[in-house]
């Protein structure tokens, strides 16, 4: 049955995507968003002028991978049209790094979008605003759920600030990792179980604007120094990002929150020094942004095979949050939006069955990504702390080592390895299947052996880095 009344809480990537996809299914969609949006001309202006206090990672590193682009191409191509009109480019590692004779027609599926979060979200927002089938209520805050029944409750709408209510057949929670919905359910006596593991990772990141051609066309390097990680990521309108991440327990590196300290350390790491040099790289468009206290978290809205609340679909980070370092958030948000639209395309008025159908379609991947992100974060913490790897994580440690010292260094030289790496990074295949192909495993092992034989120093030692940062500017 089409024409169901849908209320979407939150106009982020998940909420806006869901609104567009559901409207195409003939549903009556209302989106509730608490943040004010000013008059904005383009994605570059959105970065500076648009404040999204409900989105803590608003101006931090984001990745809009091939999966994100593919979903939009199939379900909301008007968003990609708006991005292109805004001057936002795409990037394909296969066509950029491989010679023409090594490329395949199917490599087009690896094309990603080079954008900062505000510009990407602006294209989604404009598409929603232009869609007469969608009602956007903003700035208005949702303050509770309308619940009916006893035991396994049913959601029948949303209560807004000021006391107004919106009746709904289904409510979509797209409120992100800080979503209040779990708290509302707890207040009603509905406890939502959750798995949680700290990322033990603090970000110090900045966007810069290229001063010329800059290094932005030369790939996006990542370097693990053994005590910090440095990496780069694409932006829009001639911008790109550089981030430094380290463990929260290493207090001496908190000085990286200052621009001068961040710049001094970046200049000492060869792989990113050119990116942060104002002549060869770019000029910062923001001060250092700090993000800490992150955790991988997976909430369980289905217990013993039955949804805790019929009529409530939880999407994106509100359902499963992973370390932003892996760049999976936007892809999962749009994946969940598509899954919600598909589940509600089913016939009948059985809201509990439709709710269960949605969770059935997303739970396996949520479990996989939570497990994978948590494992990789644990392994990094063991390594940085100098602790032995527990028996339970030994196999995972071997696989991670094969990725970081075998597959990644050789990927730009070998088409099989590059395709395998991009499939994993873009979630075009399940993350566990990376080495299912014996050819990929054998080539990665051979590359690791060669890397071990010719290991190069990637940057200053921890002691050298601290000495660089010890003297105030």
Order of alpha helices (4+ residues) and beta strands (2+ residues): beta-alpha-beta-alpha-alpha-alpha-beta-alpha-beta-alpha-beta-beta-beta-beta-beta-alpha-beta-beta-beta-beta-beta-alpha-alpha-beta-beta-beta-beta-beta-beta-beta-beta-alpha-alpha-alpha-alpha-alpha-alpha
